[in-house]
Amino acid sequence: MIQTEINNDSSQFIEREKYDSVVNENNLLRAVLDQLPSELVVVDKDMRYLFVNKAAVKDDEIRAWMIGKTDMEFWERKNRNSELSVKRRQGCLQVISSGEDLQFEESFHIGTPQEKHYVRLHRPRLTQGEQQYVIVYGQEITELKKSEDRLRAQNSELEKVNHELDQFVYSASHNLRAPLLSLKGLLSLIELDETDALARKRFIGEIYKSIQRLDATIKDIIDYSKNARLEITPVLIDLEQLVCNMHEDLRFYEGTSVALEIKTQSSSAFFSDERRLKSIVHNILSNSVKYSDPGKEVSWLRVDIAVDDQRCVLSFTDNGRGISPENQLHVFDMFYRGTADRSGSGLGLYIVKEMTERIGGKVRLHSTLGEGTTIILTLPNFITTT
């Protein structure tokens, strides 16, 4: 049975009959209301509590004390954010004034380490047109909100994947078909009886170039596919040796020589995914060769390596042709080519970005047209996870 509270101030007196009109004294009914998983609160038109179930307030003592008290008194006792109290009060007053349901959502951190989300429904109870009380329902939807956020993130990722797939199919088919058509045309020219030996030799050279374009495209497609499927496997990596090996492999690439300078500052061993790191470094170094400036007396590439137990910063700076500001906005896009005079798949820097992000890193690019380009990689050191 609800105890009737008597105060010196007569306005604090709540008649038992008033409460009985809202909730039957039958213990079974009260037990059912207390077992509801949703919060259930009833207030009169003066904003005094008539009923509070256990889902709304778990503490039995506080719940009994609340009967007859105003919402402001409750919040004062709880010493909590009055803004939330004001918002809920305004909702009740709006329902009392309009006589219509009001539903809204609220989010708060009060008394909880993590943000909670609730949906509130304020419903008026009218008798012969006169407002008697307001029933306030509250249902926590925190997990629903988290699910919605996850779904939005998954949808966003799916849209990205679908867009990239469409772009990939279109561009890859073009990149594969163009060299094949070139091969077909060149072979038909070689077969002509009137084609002299010098022309045949030149056509064969062009055939080799078409084959190289096909091979580069297929290799990049394989790297792109592996990056999405393979797990990260950290191993100990000698970065200076890795860069030197990649540079040696590219020593005669496209008949261009680029001098290499390496500076290393290391206070820790470095662990990362070797397969991806080799592909990242190879793509950056090959670009420094492909886009070196033939008008400069010496082409060079400086690589700065800084490693500690948390991260590695790899900086690649060349004195090549540089990249125009408008092209810098797109160099990391799939199949984007900034120039038309060099052959390539257009996947190189896209793969650099995707692989760098796949292992938890970031990539930045700075370039000045006619002067050169700097690419900076910031990579996590997986030394603590091995």
Secondary structure, 3 states (H helix, E strand, C coil): CCCCCCCCCHHHCCCHHHHHCCCCCCHHHHHHHHCCCCEEEEEECCCEEEEECCCCCCCHHHHHHHCCCEHHHHHHHHCCCHHHHHHHHHHHHHHHHHCCCEEEEEEECCCCCCCEEEEEEEEEEEECCEEEEEEEEEEECHHHHHHHHHHHHHHHHHHHHHHHHHHHHHHHHHHHHHHHHHHHHHHHHHHCCCCCHHHHHHHHHHHHHHHHHHHHHHHHHHHHHHHHHCCCCEEECCHHHHHHHHHHHCCCHHHCCCEEEEEEEECCCCEEEHHHHHHHHHHHHHHHHHCCCCCCCCCEEEEEEEECCCEEEEEEEECCCCCCHHHHCCCCCCCCCCCCCCCCCCCHHHHHHHHHHHCCCEEEEEEECCCEEEEEEEEECHHHHC
